[in-house]
């Protein structure tokens, strides 16, 4: 394993309906198949920790071995093509969000963070990813699974609202694939 501080890991599509809906509506032009992204932290002693925003625990940090053992999805490691100037600052920004809730609505002003929103926040000022109009179905439509999801939240679908997703982060051309981890 060749982890570096501030690398990103991307998870392939899981079995859950939310994972399937994310990929179905965000696969993009490269037909990427990722439903989740997280930040890698490597301590001075080589200890690897994964920092993520997850529906099950909000923003949390998990040591690599536990993280990997609890995943059935494929894990891909990506790194910035141009090195991150201050990876420790990225990690500090991400760790400052630990304990925050998961942003279930994906609206940028709602409390908490969704996975790629955490990444945008942590890297802001160093690696500025662009936000895009969010999609929840092909060609401006809304997939039934998303409509049901937002109906349960009591919110309208944020179709077209500025946001991000794991596949879009890769499509922006700042990252390169390093290796398949699992």
Order of alpha helices (4+ residues) and beta strands (2+ residues): beta-alpha-beta-beta-beta-alpha-beta-alpha-alpha-beta-alpha-beta-alpha-beta
